[in-house]
Amino acid sequence: MARHVKDETPTTLEEAISLIETLRSTLDQRDAAITERETIISEHVDAIRARDEKIAELRHLLAKQFGPSSERLAKLSDADLLLFKHLIDAEQAAADKRAAEAEAVEVKKHKRRRNGRKLIPDDLPRETVVHDLTSDERACPCCGEKRVEIGRDVTETVDFVPASVKVKRHERVKYACPECRGQIAIADPPKLPFERSKAEAGMLAVIAVSKYADHAPLYRQEAIFKRFGVEVPRSTQCDWMARTAETLDPLMKRMRELVRASRIIQTDDTPVKLRDGPRSGAREARFWAYAGDRDHPYVVYDFSRDRRGAHAQKWLLDCKGYLQCDAFAGYDAVFAKGDLVEVACWAHVRRKFHDARLTDPGRALPMLKMIGELYQVEKAWRELPTRESTPDKRLAMRGERARSQVDAIMDVLRGWQDATMPKSAIGKAVGYALKLETALRRYLDDGELEIDNNACERALRGIALGRRNWLFAGSEQGGRTAATIFTVLASARVHEIEPWAYLRDVLDRMPHVPISQLDDFLPNVWKRAHPEAHLALNR
């Protein structure tokens, strides 16, 4: 510190100059001290900001790993709302204005389902059990005459008949000529899904549906078959499924050809553990799903040992039109060729803000509300009568109500960009959306494009549920077997077909018909010929 300067009036010029120099030195020392302190404070502020950013990132990771997986927001209390009420008020006012402008659009009123007792479907088989009175009970207690029937009270209940396993005994009759030695004839052998196998199409179909649609691992099915008195080792089942996939391979390739011809393709992927042997460790492999447009309504799966972009690039080679996907960098080379145009997914954007709601509710919740209004436009279009819910009508509704909302969303995000920490959950959500702004707007220009690729994500949901049960793919070939069977069953589900009936018929007949009739087994074509196999998913 500088020494204290005495408060005394200089009497000579030399004393005045000396005093000025002393004061100047003192001021310089104090300026240096202030600068040093400001530097220290700035370093501390940067350290605190970095710490807060790290804390927010860790909280975000903890919330994703251990928090609820549903993207639906829990109902907030009044006390919670007060924390960021001032941030929501402005957006609420704008939303009210947009809602008032949209009242002129007539929308069919949504009918909420009642949770009452559901009726028993009329198409289920029925067994009638008559409960009658005895002869003595029919006698009239007043006059003794026998009472006559005037009607019946009917009550329907539901019972269950367990599945059964039966053996088909194929007897091939042989004939011989009594006059000519050696002239023997025998009936043709039965046409089975594949040679030298004891499995009928129904048995193969039930194993495939149980594992790849109902997520029951083969070892559990082995125990179930034992309860029916038949030994079907899991190794045998595994071999049967591999051969089933070989039989279904032409049908899968035909669906792949049609999906690749789609004008609009949706794609997504999900991880699965892969083990190449009993002593090898697990690695992360991938199932990829590719969904076609409404003119090619199929879902085709692919399997790969890793997530390199080369797999998607190979599958999408020579495809033209739109590709709706997430921001995976592996698709960049596909878009660089110019044959496919990128369409981003608003559900992925919404999910990132949903994840950020725990660490930054003041910004995440209003943004979720704004994105939700985009989905209200889609909902209003879906609730229109079938004759009115055309792509042109959806495009018009988006132009009237969604385009200005997207503009508002992007303006808000650009205002937040400089005020958010890039590595925080909210910063990542803002950066993700702004990076994909052009691709996110693209659905506004074509009524046939969806707002998201949730249809493809739903196709992967079965795999996500299944891997909790069968845990991993035992080999790369096992993964490809699963991809083929997943393709056939998922495409059947798209068309609401009862999977066992469909797969049984395909395995029973398809191997024995010419390739020119392959399209007869596409699920939408097959459904028209088998209306009784319609699966009422919404009962």
SEVEXFI-976972 format. One record per residue (C-alpha): residue in three letters; x, y, z negated. Coordinates in steps of 0.05 Angstrom, whole numbers. Layout:
residues N
{'ALA' {X Y Z}}
...
This chain:
residues 539
{'MET' {0 0 0}}
{'ALA' {23 72 12}}
{'ARG' {44 113 -49}}
{'HIS' {-5 165 -77}}
{'VAL' {5 235 -48}}
{'LYS' {3 290 -100}}
{'ASP' {-51 344 -91}}
{'GLU' {-7 406 -88}}
{'THR' {-4 464 -40}}
{'PRO' {61 469 0}}
{'THR' {98 536 -8}}
{'THR' {145 531 51}}
{'LEU' {141 507 123}}
{'GLU' {187 449 109}}
{'GLU' {143 425 52}}
{'ALA' {81 429 97}}
{'ILE' {114 388 152}}
{'SER' {137 337 102}}
{'LEU' {66 331 73}}
{'ILE' {36 322 142}}
{'GLU' {85 266 159}}
{'THR' {69 232 93}}
{'LEU' {-6 236 105}}
{'ARG' {3 210 177}}
{'SER' {43 151 152}}
{'THR' {-10 136 100}}
{'LEU' {-65 138 152}}
{'ASP' {-26 92 199}}
{'GLN' {-16 41 143}}
{'ARG' {-91 43 126}}
{'ASP' {-110 35 200}}
{'ALA' {-64 -26 204}}
{'ALA' {-95 -56 142}}
{'ILE' {-166 -45 169}}
{'THR' {-147 -77 236}}
{'GLU' {-117 -136 199}}
{'ARG' {-180 -145 157}}
{'GLU' {-225 -140 219}}
{'THR' {-183 -194 253}}
{'ILE' {-191 -239 192}}
{'ILE' {-266 -226 189}}
{'SER' {-273 -241 264}}
{'GLU' {-236 -307 255}}
{'HIS' {-281 -325 197}}
{'VAL' {-343 -308 238}}
{'ASP' {-319 -351 296}}
{'ALA' {-305 -408 247}}
{'ILE' {-374 -402 217}}
{'ARG' {-406 -401 286}}
{'ALA' {-367 -463 306}}
{'ARG' {-387 -497 241}}
{'ASP' {-461 -480 252}}
{'GLU' {-457 -506 323}}
{'LYS' {-427 -571 299}}
{'ILE' {-479 -578 244}}
{'ALA' {-535 -566 294}}
{'GLU' {-505 -617 341}}
{'LEU' {-499 -669 286}}
{'ARG' {-570 -656 262}}
{'HIS' {-593 -665 333}}
{'LEU' {-557 -732 339}}
{'LEU' {-585 -755 272}}
{'ALA' {-655 -735 292}}
{'LYS' {-649 -773 358}}
{'GLN' {-622 -835 326}}
{'PHE' {-663 -839 262}}
{'GLY' {-722 -793 275}}
{'PRO' {-790 -812 306}}
{'SER' {-784 -833 379}}
{'SER' {-852 -806 400}}
{'GLU' {-850 -740 438}}
{'ARG' {-917 -718 409}}
{'LEU' {-909 -662 360}}
{'ALA' {-934 -673 290}}
{'LYS' {-987 -623 266}}
{'LEU' {-952 -563 234}}
{'SER' {-975 -533 169}}
{'ASP' {-990 -458 161}}
{'ALA' {-926 -450 121}}
{'ASP' {-885 -481 178}}
{'LEU' {-917 -436 229}}
{'LEU' {-900 -374 189}}
{'LEU' {-826 -389 198}}
{'PHE' {-829 -373 272}}
{'LYS' {-898 -340 279}}
{'HIS' {-868 -276 306}}
{'LEU' {-834 -314 362}}
{'ILE' {-897 -350 382}}
{'ASP' {-944 -290 382}}
{'ALA' {-917 -261 447}}
{'GLU' {-921 -327 484}}
{'GLN' {-990 -340 455}}
{'ALA' {-1015 -273 483}}
{'ALA' {-988 -290 551}}
{'ALA' {-1018 -360 548}}
{'ASP' {-1086 -331 530}}
{'LYS' {-1083 -284 590}}
{'ARG' {-1065 -342 637}}
{'ALA' {-1121 -384 607}}
{'ALA' {-1172 -328 619}}
{'GLU' {-1150 -323 691}}
{'ALA' {-1157 -398 700}}
{'GLU' {-1229 -401 674}}
{'ALA' {-1254 -388 745}}
{'VAL' {-1227 -456 765}}
{'GLU' {-1282 -507 755}}
{'VAL' {-1255 -571 722}}
{'LYS' {-1292 -634 707}}
{'LYS' {-1303 -641 633}}
{'HIS' {-1261 -694 600}}
{'LYS' {-1303 -749 568}}
{'ARG' {-1271 -774 505}}
{'ARG' {-1276 -849 495}}
{'ARG' {-1313 -871 434}}
{'ASN' {-1279 -921 389}}
{'GLY' {-1342 -962 379}}
{'ARG' {-1349 -1037 388}}
{'LYS' {-1330 -1058 458}}
{'LEU' {-1376 -1102 499}}
{'ILE' {-1354 -1172 517}}
{'PRO' {-1337 -1174 592}}
{'ASP' {-1390 -1207 636}}
{'ASP' {-1339 -1246 677}}
{'LEU' {-1314 -1289 619}}
{'PRO' {-1339 -1362 619}}
{'ARG' {-1395 -1375 571}}
{'GLU' {-1416 -1435 530}}
{'THR' {-1488 -1435 504}}
{'VAL' {-1502 -1464 435}}
{'VAL' {-1576 -1470 417}}
{'HIS' {-1595 -1463 344}}
{'ASP' {-1665 -1492 337}}
{'LEU' {-1714 -1505 280}}
{'THR' {-1730 -1576 258}}
{'SER' {-1800 -1604 270}}
{'ASP' {-1819 -1591 198}}
{'GLU' {-1793 -1519 200}}
{'ARG' {-1835 -1505 263}}
{'ALA' {-1899 -1521 226}}
{'CYS' {-1941 -1460 207}}
{'PRO' {-1945 -1452 131}}
{'CYS' {-2017 -1425 137}}
{'CYS' {-2053 -1475 181}}
{'GLY' {-2002 -1529 194}}
{'GLU' {-2003 -1521 270}}
{'LYS' {-1936 -1526 306}}
{'ARG' {-1910 -1457 326}}
{'VAL' {-1892 -1444 399}}
{'GLU' {-1829 -1410 426}}
{'ILE' {-1838 -1336 442}}
{'GLY' {-1766 -1316 456}}
{'ARG' {-1694 -1322 434}}
{'ASP' {-1646 -1277 396}}
{'VAL' {-1578 -1279 430}}
{'THR' {-1512 -1263 395}}
{'GLU' {-1447 -1268 433}}
{'THR' {-1381 -1282 398}}
{'VAL' {-1311 -1293 424}}
{'ASP' {-1273 -1359 415}}
{'PHE' {-1205 -1381 439}}
{'VAL' {-1186 -1446 473}}
{'PRO' {-1111 -1459 468}}
{'ALA' {-1071 -1469 531}}
{'SER' {-1054 -1540 551}}
{'VAL' {-999 -1576 588}}
{'LYS' {-1018 -1631 636}}
{'VAL' {-981 -1679 681}}
{'LYS' {-999 -1683 754}}
{'ARG' {-990 -1754 779}}
{'HIS' {-977 -1752 855}}
{'GLU' {-992 -1821 885}}
{'ARG' {-970 -1827 958}}
{'VAL' {-1008 -1884 991}}
{'LYS' {-966 -1930 1035}}
{'TYR' {-993 -1972 1093}}
{'ALA' {-962 -2030 1131}}
{'CYS' {-984 -2066 1194}}
{'PRO' {-1001 -2139 1179}}
{'GLU' {-979 -2159 1249}}
{'CYS' {-916 -2117 1262}}
{'ARG' {-859 -2124 1213}}
{'GLY' {-830 -2059 1187}}
{'GLN' {-886 -2013 1212}}
{'ILE' {-898 -1976 1146}}
{'ALA' {-930 -1907 1139}}
{'ILE' {-935 -1863 1076}}
{'ALA' {-969 -1797 1060}}
{'ASP' {-927 -1734 1060}}
{'PRO' {-896 -1715 993}}
{'PRO' {-929 -1657 954}}
{'LYS' {-907 -1587 972}}
{'LEU' {-874 -1560 909}}
{'PRO' {-841 -1491 900}}
{'PHE' {-773 -1523 907}}
{'GLU' {-745 -1592 919}}
{'ARG' {-723 -1642 866}}
{'SER' {-760 -1607 810}}
{'LYS' {-815 -1631 763}}
{'ALA' {-844 -1561 755}}
{'GLU' {-909 -1542 788}}
{'ALA' {-923 -1470 808}}
{'GLY' {-967 -1460 746}}
{'MET' {-911 -1480 699}}
{'LEU' {-861 -1435 733}}
{'ALA' {-910 -1377 732}}
{'VAL' {-926 -1382 658}}
{'ILE' {-852 -1384 639}}
{'ALA' {-836 -1324 684}}
{'VAL' {-896 -1283 659}}
{'SER' {-881 -1301 586}}
{'LYS' {-809 -1278 591}}
{'TYR' {-809 -1221 641}}
{'ALA' {-879 -1191 626}}
{'ASP' {-894 -1213 555}}
{'HIS' {-821 -1211 531}}
{'ALA' {-819 -1281 501}}
{'PRO' {-747 -1309 504}}
{'LEU' {-736 -1378 531}}
{'TYR' {-718 -1408 463}}
{'ARG' {-786 -1386 436}}
{'GLN' {-821 -1416 496}}
{'GLU' {-783 -1481 483}}
{'ALA' {-813 -1483 413}}
{'ILE' {-883 -1467 440}}
{'PHE' {-879 -1524 490}}
{'LYS' {-859 -1571 434}}
{'ARG' {-924 -1555 399}}
{'PHE' {-959 -1581 461}}
{'GLY' {-918 -1645 459}}
{'VAL' {-871 -1633 517}}
{'GLU' {-796 -1621 517}}
{'VAL' {-774 -1564 563}}
{'PRO' {-703 -1544 542}}
{'ARG' {-684 -1472 551}}
{'SER' {-628 -1493 598}}
{'THR' {-680 -1525 644}}
{'GLN' {-723 -1463 640}}
{'CYS' {-663 -1420 657}}
{'ASP' {-649 -1463 719}}
{'TRP' {-722 -1459 739}}
{'MET' {-722 -1383 734}}
{'ALA' {-660 -1378 777}}
{'ARG' {-692 -1421 830}}
{'THR' {-758 -1382 823}}
{'ALA' {-719 -1318 838}}
{'GLU' {-689 -1352 900}}
{'THR' {-759 -1370 923}}
{'LEU' {-784 -1299 911}}
{'ASP' {-723 -1266 943}}
{'PRO' {-755 -1256 1013}}
{'LEU' {-815 -1222 981}}
{'MET' {-770 -1177 939}}
{'LYS' {-729 -1158 1000}}
{'ARG' {-792 -1141 1038}}
{'MET' {-815 -1095 982}}
{'ARG' {-746 -1063 980}}
{'GLU' {-750 -1050 1055}}
{'LEU' {-818 -1016 1047}}
{'VAL' {-797 -974 987}}
{'ARG' {-735 -951 1025}}
{'ALA' {-782 -928 1081}}
{'SER' {-820 -884 1032}}
{'ARG' {-821 -809 1042}}
{'ILE' {-818 -800 967}}
{'ILE' {-776 -846 922}}
{'GLN' {-772 -843 847}}
{'THR' {-714 -874 810}}
{'ASP' {-688 -884 740}}
{'ASP' {-644 -933 702}}
{'THR' {-638 -964 633}}
{'PRO' {-581 -999 598}}
{'VAL' {-578 -1073 580}}
{'LYS' {-524 -1114 547}}
{'LEU' {-488 -1164 591}}
{'ARG' {-448 -1224 568}}
{'ASP' {-409 -1264 620}}
{'GLY' {-399 -1323 574}}
{'PRO' {-409 -1349 503}}
{'ARG' {-340 -1324 482}}
{'SER' {-340 -1258 518}}
{'GLY' {-360 -1193 487}}
{'ALA' {-420 -1152 509}}
{'ARG' {-415 -1096 558}}
{'GLU' {-466 -1045 581}}
{'ALA' {-498 -1062 647}}
{'ARG' {-557 -1028 682}}
{'PHE' {-625 -1042 710}}
{'TRP' {-646 -992 764}}
{'ALA' {-719 -981 784}}
{'TYR' {-741 -952 850}}
{'ALA' {-814 -934 861}}
{'GLY' {-845 -921 929}}
{'ASP' {-897 -870 948}}
{'ARG' {-972 -883 954}}
{'ASP' {-963 -912 1024}}
{'HIS' {-911 -961 997}}
{'PRO' {-937 -976 926}}
{'TYR' {-884 -1022 899}}
{'VAL' {-830 -1021 845}}
{'VAL' {-764 -1053 862}}
{'TYR' {-708 -1067 812}}
{'ASP' {-634 -1074 820}}
{'PHE' {-580 -1097 771}}
{'SER' {-508 -1074 765}}
{'ARG' {-451 -1087 718}}
{'ASP' {-441 -1013 704}}
{'ARG' {-471 -944 719}}
{'ARG' {-426 -922 776}}
{'GLY' {-461 -877 826}}
{'ALA' {-439 -924 882}}
{'HIS' {-495 -972 864}}
{'ALA' {-550 -920 875}}
{'GLN' {-514 -893 937}}
{'LYS' {-513 -963 968}}
{'TRP' {-586 -977 952}}
{'LEU' {-609 -909 980}}
{'LEU' {-566 -912 1042}}
{'ASP' {-603 -885 1104}}
{'CYS' {-665 -866 1063}}
{'LYS' {-697 -800 1083}}
{'GLY' {-745 -753 1047}}
{'TYR' {-748 -736 973}}
{'LEU' {-713 -769 914}}
{'GLN' {-741 -753 845}}
{'CYS' {-692 -770 790}}
{'ASP' {-655 -744 729}}
{'ALA' {-591 -704 731}}
{'PHE' {-544 -764 737}}
{'ALA' {-482 -742 774}}
{'GLY' {-481 -807 814}}
{'TYR' {-537 -780 858}}
{'ASP' {-497 -719 879}}
{'ALA' {-464 -757 936}}
{'VAL' {-533 -779 961}}
{'PHE' {-558 -707 963}}
{'ALA' {-494 -683 995}}
{'LYS' {-509 -724 1058}}
{'GLY' {-573 -683 1067}}
{'ASP' {-621 -741 1082}}
{'LEU' {-653 -739 1013}}
{'VAL' {-676 -676 978}}
{'GLU' {-671 -672 903}}
{'VAL' {-734 -666 861}}
{'ALA' {-722 -658 787}}
{'CYS' {-766 -686 731}}
{'TRP' {-802 -639 683}}
{'ALA' {-810 -696 633}}
{'HIS' {-734 -698 624}}
{'VAL' {-734 -622 611}}
{'ARG' {-791 -628 561}}
{'ARG' {-755 -685 525}}
{'LYS' {-693 -642 513}}
{'PHE' {-734 -586 482}}
{'HIS' {-772 -638 442}}
{'ASP' {-705 -663 414}}
{'ALA' {-685 -591 398}}
{'ARG' {-749 -575 359}}
{'LEU' {-718 -599 293}}
{'THR' {-658 -552 297}}
{'ASP' {-688 -493 332}}
{'PRO' {-765 -495 327}}
{'GLY' {-771 -420 339}}
{'ARG' {-751 -429 412}}
{'ALA' {-764 -503 425}}
{'LEU' {-838 -503 405}}
{'PRO' {-859 -444 447}}
{'MET' {-823 -474 507}}
{'LEU' {-858 -541 496}}
{'LYS' {-924 -503 497}}
{'MET' {-905 -469 562}}
{'ILE' {-885 -535 595}}
{'GLY' {-949 -566 569}}
{'GLU' {-989 -516 610}}
{'LEU' {-957 -543 673}}
{'TYR' {-983 -612 654}}
{'GLN' {-1052 -583 642}}
{'VAL' {-1055 -565 715}}
{'GLU' {-1037 -637 734}}
{'LYS' {-1090 -663 685}}
{'ALA' {-1143 -618 715}}
{'TRP' {-1128 -644 784}}
{'ARG' {-1131 -717 762}}
{'GLU' {-1199 -705 730}}
{'LEU' {-1229 -680 795}}
{'PRO' {-1276 -728 833}}
{'THR' {-1238 -776 878}}
{'ARG' {-1260 -742 942}}
{'GLU' {-1233 -675 917}}
{'SER' {-1167 -698 886}}
{'THR' {-1127 -692 950}}
{'PRO' {-1054 -671 956}}
{'ASP' {-1077 -606 989}}
{'LYS' {-1122 -591 930}}
{'ARG' {-1066 -605 881}}
{'LEU' {-1019 -560 920}}
{'ALA' {-1070 -504 918}}
{'MET' {-1081 -511 843}}
{'ARG' {-1006 -510 831}}
{'GLY' {-1000 -447 872}}
{'GLU' {-1055 -413 832}}
{'ARG' {-1035 -434 762}}
{'ALA' {-968 -469 759}}
{'ARG' {-922 -426 802}}
{'SER' {-928 -364 758}}
{'GLN' {-919 -408 696}}
{'VAL' {-853 -436 724}}
{'ASP' {-830 -365 738}}
{'ALA' {-846 -346 666}}
{'ILE' {-809 -407 639}}
{'MET' {-746 -392 679}}
{'ASP' {-747 -319 658}}
{'VAL' {-751 -339 585}}
{'LEU' {-695 -390 593}}
{'ARG' {-649 -339 627}}
{'GLY' {-663 -291 569}}
{'TRP' {-642 -346 519}}
{'GLN' {-580 -369 557}}
{'ASP' {-531 -319 527}}
{'ALA' {-561 -324 458}}
{'THR' {-553 -399 450}}
{'MET' {-493 -441 432}}
{'PRO' {-479 -485 493}}
{'LYS' {-465 -548 453}}
{'SER' {-527 -541 408}}
{'ALA' {-590 -580 424}}
{'ILE' {-627 -518 447}}
{'GLY' {-567 -495 487}}
{'LYS' {-562 -561 523}}
{'ALA' {-637 -559 538}}
{'VAL' {-633 -489 566}}
{'GLY' {-571 -505 607}}
{'TYR' {-602 -569 635}}
{'ALA' {-665 -533 658}}
{'LEU' {-629 -474 690}}
{'LYS' {-580 -520 725}}
{'LEU' {-638 -557 758}}
{'GLU' {-682 -495 771}}
{'THR' {-686 -504 846}}
{'ALA' {-701 -579 841}}
{'LEU' {-752 -566 786}}
{'ARG' {-790 -517 829}}
{'ARG' {-792 -564 889}}
{'TYR' {-855 -601 867}}
{'LEU' {-893 -535 876}}
{'ASP' {-883 -539 951}}
{'ASP' {-913 -608 965}}
{'GLY' {-978 -636 937}}
{'GLU' {-954 -707 945}}
{'LEU' {-895 -697 897}}
{'GLU' {-906 -712 824}}
{'ILE' {-886 -665 768}}
{'ASP' {-842 -720 738}}
{'ASN' {-818 -790 751}}
{'ASN' {-856 -820 692}}
{'ALA' {-883 -874 738}}
{'CYS' {-813 -901 746}}
{'GLU' {-799 -893 672}}
{'ARG' {-862 -934 656}}
{'ALA' {-835 -988 702}}
{'LEU' {-772 -991 658}}
{'ARG' {-811 -992 593}}
{'GLY' {-822 -1067 598}}
{'ILE' {-747 -1078 602}}
{'ALA' {-736 -1033 541}}
{'LEU' {-787 -1075 503}}
{'GLY' {-760 -1140 529}}
{'ARG' {-687 -1129 511}}
{'ARG' {-707 -1125 437}}
{'ASN' {-728 -1198 444}}
{'TRP' {-681 -1231 494}}
{'LEU' {-625 -1182 473}}
{'PHE' {-578 -1189 533}}
{'ALA' {-568 -1217 603}}
{'GLY' {-525 -1279 599}}
{'SER' {-491 -1267 666}}
{'GLU' {-491 -1222 726}}
{'GLN' {-531 -1275 764}}
{'GLY' {-580 -1276 706}}
{'GLY' {-589 -1201 713}}
{'ARG' {-603 -1207 787}}
{'THR' {-652 -1263 774}}
{'ALA' {-688 -1218 724}}
{'ALA' {-688 -1160 774}}
{'THR' {-723 -1202 827}}
{'ILE' {-777 -1229 780}}
{'PHE' {-786 -1160 749}}
{'THR' {-798 -1132 819}}
{'VAL' {-854 -1181 835}}
{'LEU' {-889 -1176 767}}
{'ALA' {-883 -1100 761}}
{'SER' {-911 -1089 831}}
{'ALA' {-969 -1135 813}}
{'ARG' {-982 -1093 752}}
{'VAL' {-983 -1029 794}}
{'HIS' {-1043 -1060 831}}
{'GLU' {-1075 -1087 767}}
{'ILE' {-1069 -1160 787}}
{'GLU' {-1071 -1216 737}}
{'PRO' {-997 -1235 739}}
{'TRP' {-1002 -1310 727}}
{'ALA' {-1054 -1321 781}}
{'TYR' {-1014 -1279 831}}
{'LEU' {-946 -1310 817}}
{'ARG' {-975 -1381 816}}
{'ASP' {-1006 -1372 884}}
{'VAL' {-943 -1340 913}}
{'LEU' {-898 -1396 888}}
{'ASP' {-948 -1449 911}}
{'ARG' {-959 -1424 983}}
{'MET' {-905 -1375 1004}}
{'PRO' {-847 -1425 1011}}
{'HIS' {-888 -1465 1062}}
{'VAL' {-912 -1410 1109}}
{'PRO' {-875 -1377 1166}}
{'ILE' {-838 -1312 1152}}
{'SER' {-887 -1275 1197}}
{'GLN' {-940 -1285 1143}}
{'LEU' {-896 -1256 1087}}
{'ASP' {-937 -1192 1083}}
{'ASP' {-998 -1232 1061}}
{'PHE' {-964 -1240 993}}
{'LEU' {-951 -1166 981}}
{'PRO' {-992 -1150 919}}
{'ASN' {-1038 -1098 951}}
{'VAL' {-1052 -1145 1010}}
{'TRP' {-1060 -1206 965}}
{'LYS' {-1109 -1168 920}}
{'ARG' {-1157 -1155 977}}
{'ALA' {-1161 -1230 990}}
{'HIS' {-1168 -1247 915}}
{'PRO' {-1214 -1196 883}}
{'GLU' {-1228 -1244 826}}
{'ALA' {-1156 -1235 802}}
{'HIS' {-1166 -1161 786}}
{'LEU' {-1137 -1147 717}}
{'ALA' {-1182 -1099 679}}
{'LEU' {-1127 -1061 643}}
{'ASN' {-1176 -1009 615}}
{'ARG' {-1226 -1054 582}}
